[in-house]
Amino acid sequence: MSQNLHDLPNIDTALFKRPTITDLTATSPATHAPRFLLLYGSLRDKSYSRLLTFEAARLLTAMGGEVEIFDPRDLPLPDSAPDDHPKVQELRDLAAWAEGMVWTSPERHGAMTGIMKSQIDWIPLAIGAVRPTQGKTLAVMQVSGGSQSFNAVNQMRILGRWMRMITIPNQSSVAKAFLEFDEDGRMKPSSYYERVVDVMEELFKFTLLTRDASAYLVDRYSERKESAAELSKRVNQHSI
């Protein structure tokens, strides 16, 4: 390897890795049902983001997944309560359990709702040695009261990247959501519904494809170097 790095003097050759297909192939692939956490961003009695979430849950379950839906009611505002608040702990435990997520928000004032953002803000990038979102798959969806828009899904994509998640290419934006659900709260047949099916199918496939290799996919040279430096620092301190 060193002969291929002669023109990269700033690289630590001991920490540099050449990606290979072998590293992406799990020796013992997981056989349990893929696990999904679904979040929605409204507390209204008739919440279309919640109804859309329920439709997504039915689809993922029918595909063979295990699904949990977090109820954001009674979740405190970020930093307004201790980390051991029961709703915060519930959310964080589910985030650690999940292998993929679905975030569904209404668009309000051209953005995702504060309720949606609060849930994401309560999930830290790291809890000790555990990173609840890193390397996990994500699908984003939104509902609108008027014409179709993509502001909320675009914002959630930015958040997904920040949380170091694998956000799938497809997404769903349901316009005039009040027309798309029947009196029983079920989504009516439409191109919008078919897009939701497409998104959940793609999420399921990406989760199967990446869950065994998620740790490898997000393994970074810079972090390996940082970890090596921290280890060296600790060893040197002990020697002193």
Secondary structure, DSSP 8 states (H G I E B T S, - for coil): -GGGGTT-TTS-TTT-----HHHHS-SS---S--EEEEEE----TT-HHHHHHHHHHHHHHHTT-EEEE---TT---TTSS-TT-HHHHHHHHHHHH-SEEEEEEE-BTTB--HHHHHHHHTS-S-BTTB-SSTT-EEEEEEE-SSS---HHHHHHHHHHHHTT-EE-S--EEESSGGGSB-TTS-B-SSHHHHHHHHHHHHHHHHHHHHGGGHHHHT--HHHHHHHHHHHHHHHHHHH-
